[in-house]
Amino acid sequence: MIKSELVDALAERHPHLYQRDVERVVATVFDEISAALTRGDRVELRGFGAFSVKQREERQGRNPRTGETVSVPQKRVPFFKTGKELRERINVDFNPEA
């Protein structure tokens, strides 16, 4: 699902709201999550999961085309850990043997 599909699904479930208002709400939620992660804060949505930022240290990598060793600088990367309720909902009908 992409952002526009999410907006359409929410607008359909809540016909009393204007589409532009739903778009604004979705954009605001994403912007606030992004802003919090930029500040280094953790964002937890109970039952869904938690967004956080992890620090990756500088390391030596390899250029796959030339095989040359290159230095990869340290960086911060977003990380998402699913909540227990979401994991359970995803796996409720999952049966790998079926």
C-alpha positions in Angstrom: 0.0 0.0 0.0 1.3 3.4 -0.9 0.5 6.7 0.7 -2.3 7.7 -1.8 -3.9 4.2 -1.3 -3.8 4.8 2.5 -5.5 8.2 2.1 -8.2 6.6 -0.2 -8.9 3.8 2.2 -9.2 6.2 5.2 -11.4 8.6 3.2 -13.7 5.6 2.2 -14.0 4.4 5.8 -14.8 7.9 7.0 -17.1 9.5 4.4 -17.9 12.4 6.7 -14.3 13.7 6.2 -13.1 15.6 3.1 -10.4 13.8 1.1 -8.1 16.9 1.5 -8.5 16.7 5.3 -7.6 13.0 5.3 -4.5 13.8 3.1 -3.5 16.6 5.5 -3.9 14.3 8.6 -1.8 11.5 7.0 0.9 13.9 5.9 1.0 15.5 9.4 1.4 12.1 11.1 4.3 11.1 8.8 5.9 14.5 9.1 5.8 14.3 12.9 7.2 10.8 13.0 10.0 12.0 10.7 10.7 15.1 12.8 10.9 13.0 16.0 13.3 10.5 14.4 15.4 13.4 13.1 15.7 14.7 16.7 16.7 11.2 17.8 13.5 10.5 19.6 11.7 7.2 19.7 8.1 7.0 18.4 5.9 4.2 19.8 2.5 3.3 18.5 1.0 0.8 21.0 0.0 -2.4 19.4 1.6 -1.4 16.1 5.3 -0.9 16.7 8.1 1.5 17.5 10.3 3.6 15.3 13.8 4.5 16.4 17.1 5.6 15.0 20.2 3.4 15.1 23.8 4.5 14.7 25.9 2.6 12.2 29.6 3.1 12.8 32.1 3.7 10.0 33.3 0.6 8.3 35.2 -0.8 5.4 33.1 -1.9 2.5 33.8 -3.3 -1.0 32.8 -1.8 -4.3 31.0 -4.8 -5.9 31.9 -3.7 -9.4 35.6 -3.3 -9.0 36.3 -5.2 -5.7 38.0 -2.1 -4.4 37.9 -1.4 -0.6 36.0 1.7 0.3 35.4 3.6 3.5 31.7 3.7 4.4 31.1 6.7 6.7 29.0 6.4 9.9 25.4 7.2 9.6 22.0 7.1 11.4 19.3 4.8 10.0 15.6 4.5 10.9 14.6 1.2 12.5 11.1 -0.2 13.1 10.3 -3.0 15.6 6.8 -4.5 15.3 4.5 -4.6 18.3 3.2 -7.8 19.8 -0.4 -7.2 18.7 0.7 -6.5 15.1 2.8 -9.7 15.0 -0.1 -11.7 16.3 -2.6 -10.2 13.8 -0.2 -11.0 10.9 0.3 -14.6 12.1 -3.3 -15.4 13.1 -4.1 -17.4 10.0 -0.6 -18.3 9.0 0.1 -22.0 8.7 3.3 -22.9 6.8 2.3 -26.5 6.4 -0.9 -25.8 4.6 
